[in-house]
Amino acid sequence: MDFEFSEEQKMFREAVQGFVSTEIAPLVKEAENNEEFPVHLFSRMGELGYLCPGYPTEVGGGGLGKIGDCILVEEIGRLSCDGIAAGIMAHIGIGTLPIHYHGSETQKQKYLLPAIKGQKIGAFGLTEPNAGSDAAAIETTYKKEKQKYILNGNKIYISNGPICNFVNVAATMDKSKGHRGISMFIVDNDTPGFSWVKMHKFCDRATSTGQLFFDNCIVPGENLIGEEGKGFRYLMETLDGGRITHGARSLGSTEAVFDATLKFAQERVQFGQPVASFQSISFRLAHLATEIEAAKWLLYHTAWLYDQGKPCTKEAAMSKLFCSEVGQHASSEAMQIHGGAAILDDSVIHRYYRDCRLFTITEGTSEIQQLVIARQLGIR
Ligand SMILES: Cc1cc2nc3c(=O)[nH]c(=O)nc-3n(C[C@H](O)[C@H](O)[C@H](O)COP(=O)(O)OP(=O)(O)OC[C@H]3O[C@@H](n4cnc5c(N)ncnc54)[C@H](O)[C@@H]3O)c2cc1C
């Protein structure tokens, strides 16, 4: 364990904390009630240089690596809400990374650079009604005609789907070829044949989530990302890094729910003493504090490995698994410790409880993370 935050990363955390408290936290209630991401945040954060801390400075990012991305989403989750962290994360990670890694110069100029400035919003379309964990089973098809590709099919649960300017879409040329048939395309939101419907959720209500439809959607040849048939590799690569950022998102909400619960338990008096003084409560808080500390170390050490270019597939899956499960445990304990106070509609505790429930499902379920870890341990 030989890593520490750089001065720039520490300063970035402080700056982001200030920004989240003053400019994001006041938006949460309305965003949650309306089930709409406050889209102006993209341009505002882009203007201030807070949107894409992980991207290299040459493309307009902050040059702070994966650790920078983790700091950003952790602080958004911790000081405002997970729905907003999720919308930002979908944009800075899965919504733009395939273009950064494999896009042509023209694609970078047209999509990546404006996205880093917050002038365009990105999304990532992989999941389908019949292909969730089994990503190679996608049924959205493409066929090549002259210099164009024609897409047909649909994608579900797509974060930023209803608000995006473009979406990276995975489609197969021939389902019988499995993962070798998959390619990735950039689809503009105004492409004829592209449409979406909003999906309403019990959690993360501040993210705009949608089902996307491609009905003879004609995509210009230059919107193919990288090479044909290599899309599955690009998808897996994108998701590897996304697992680390997802861990940070879980960590942020977990810290928030823990801080609120500790405060509540010290203030709520029953039988003439704060409920935190009852051993059964204090031990639970002690246990949660320990889990959070362990999650933080695992997560940031993994982000550091990633930034050093060291292999970290196993650690990334462990971070995603552990941080999300700690989040679920903490939010469940928080409900219990708050008693009836957590049940009310306007209680933030029950919002965290709902949001934390999502963590073990999105970007690869806990079962899939365990599968990845087991394979890394040599178990087949
Ligand atoms: C709010 C939200 C936002 C999302 N955003 C996006 C997005 O922006 N882009 C995108 O492409 N997708 C997105 N997703 C999709 C998400 O990644 C999938 O929901 C997730 O990968 C799981 O797929 P599934 O829901 O179809 O579950 P399924 O794959 O149907 O799994 C059902 C259950 O079976 C288990 N299971 C499946 N396979 C195995 C196995 N081999 N071994 C053991 N257990 C197994 C799973 O762990 C789970 O418990 C989002 C989902 C949600 C809910």
PDBQT file of the ligand as one rigid body, heavy atoms in Angstrom, charges set to zero:
ROOT
HETATM    1  C1  LIG A 401     -31.108   2.321 -12.704  1.00  0.00    +0.000 C 
HETATM    2  C2  LIG A 401     -30.342   1.513 -13.696  1.00  0.00    +0.000 A 
HETATM    3  C3  LIG A 401     -29.475   2.159 -14.580  1.00  0.00    +0.000 A 
HETATM    4  C4  LIG A 401     -28.782   1.433 -15.558  1.00  0.00    +0.000 A 
HETATM    5  N1  LIG A 401     -28.012   2.096 -16.483  1.00  0.00    +0.000 NA
HETATM    6  C5  LIG A 401     -27.534   1.410 -17.561  1.00  0.00    +0.000 A 
HETATM    7  C6  LIG A 401     -26.896   2.101 -18.645  1.00  0.00    +0.000 A 
HETATM    8  O1  LIG A 401     -26.712   3.324 -18.615  1.00  0.00    +0.000 OA
HETATM    9  N2  LIG A 401     -26.496   1.365 -19.719  1.00  0.00    +0.000 N 
HETATM   10  C7  LIG A 401     -26.670   0.021 -19.802  1.00  0.00    +0.000 A 
HETATM   11  O2  LIG A 401     -26.298  -0.564 -20.815  1.00  0.00    +0.000 OA
HETATM   12  N3  LIG A 401     -27.264  -0.668 -18.785  1.00  0.00    +0.000 NA
HETATM   13  C8  LIG A 401     -27.703  -0.005 -17.682  1.00  0.00    +0.000 A 
HETATM   14  N4  LIG A 401     -28.323  -0.694 -16.646  1.00  0.00    +0.000 N 
HETATM   15  C9  LIG A 401     -28.449  -2.149 -16.721  1.00  0.00    +0.000 C 
HETATM   16  C10 LIG A 401     -27.671  -2.897 -15.661  1.00  0.00    +0.000 C 
HETATM   17  O3  LIG A 401     -26.313  -2.883 -15.965  1.00  0.00    +0.000 OA
HETATM   18  C11 LIG A 401     -28.285  -4.305 -15.579  1.00  0.00    +0.000 C 
HETATM   19  O4  LIG A 401     -29.517  -4.152 -14.894  1.00  0.00    +0.000 OA
HETATM   20  C12 LIG A 401     -27.405  -5.303 -14.874  1.00  0.00    +0.000 C 
HETATM   21  O5  LIG A 401     -26.270  -5.575 -15.647  1.00  0.00    +0.000 OA
HETATM   22  C13 LIG A 401     -28.136  -6.620 -14.592  1.00  0.00    +0.000 C 
HETATM   23  O6  LIG A 401     -28.853  -7.071 -15.697  1.00  0.00    +0.000 OA
HETATM   24  P1  LIG A 401     -30.396  -7.472 -15.503  1.00  0.00    +0.000 P 
HETATM   25  O7  LIG A 401     -31.068  -6.391 -14.775  1.00  0.00    +0.000 OA
HETATM   26  O8  LIG A 401     -30.960  -7.847 -16.837  1.00  0.00    +0.000 OA
HETATM   27  O9  LIG A 401     -30.375  -8.746 -14.566  1.00  0.00    +0.000 OA
HETATM   28  P2  LIG A 401     -30.179 -10.274 -15.028  1.00  0.00    +0.000 P 
HETATM   29  O10 LIG A 401     -28.946 -10.411 -15.820  1.00  0.00    +0.000 OA
HETATM   30  O11 LIG A 401     -31.439 -10.763 -15.635  1.00  0.00    +0.000 OA
HETATM   31  O12 LIG A 401     -29.930 -10.995 -13.649  1.00  0.00    +0.000 OA
HETATM   32  C14 LIG A 401     -30.990 -11.438 -12.795  1.00  0.00    +0.000 C 
HETATM   33  C15 LIG A 401     -30.339 -12.132 -11.593  1.00  0.00    +0.000 C 
HETATM   34  O13 LIG A 401     -29.610 -13.293 -12.033  1.00  0.00    +0.000 OA
HETATM   35  C16 LIG A 401     -28.269 -13.205 -11.588  1.00  0.00    +0.000 C 
HETATM   36  N5  LIG A 401     -27.361 -13.789 -12.588  1.00  0.00    +0.000 N 
HETATM   37  C17 LIG A 401     -27.317 -13.555 -13.921  1.00  0.00    +0.000 A 
HETATM   38  N6  LIG A 401     -26.327 -14.254 -14.495  1.00  0.00    +0.000 NA
HETATM   39  C18 LIG A 401     -25.705 -14.942 -13.496  1.00  0.00    +0.000 A 
HETATM   40  C19 LIG A 401     -24.598 -15.836 -13.437  1.00  0.00    +0.000 A 
HETATM   41  N7  LIG A 401     -23.897 -16.159 -14.542  1.00  0.00    +0.000 N 
HETATM   42  N8  LIG A 401     -24.242 -16.361 -12.233  1.00  0.00    +0.000 NA
HETATM   43  C20 LIG A 401     -24.932 -16.030 -11.117  1.00  0.00    +0.000 A 
HETATM   44  N9  LIG A 401     -25.982 -15.183 -11.104  1.00  0.00    +0.000 NA
HETATM   45  C21 LIG A 401     -26.371 -14.653 -12.269  1.00  0.00    +0.000 A 
HETATM   46  C22 LIG A 401     -27.998 -11.709 -11.440  1.00  0.00    +0.000 C 
HETATM   47  O14 LIG A 401     -26.900 -11.453 -10.591  1.00  0.00    +0.000 OA
HETATM   48  C23 LIG A 401     -29.331 -11.224 -10.861  1.00  0.00    +0.000 C 
HETATM   49  O15 LIG A 401     -29.381 -11.481  -9.499  1.00  0.00    +0.000 OA
HETATM   50  C24 LIG A 401     -28.959   0.016 -15.631  1.00  0.00    +0.000 A 
HETATM   51  C25 LIG A 401     -29.800  -0.630 -14.717  1.00  0.00    +0.000 A 
HETATM   52  C26 LIG A 401     -30.500   0.095 -13.763  1.00  0.00    +0.000 A 
HETATM   53  C27 LIG A 401     -31.419  -0.650 -12.834  1.00  0.00    +0.000 C 
ENDROOT
TORSDOF 0
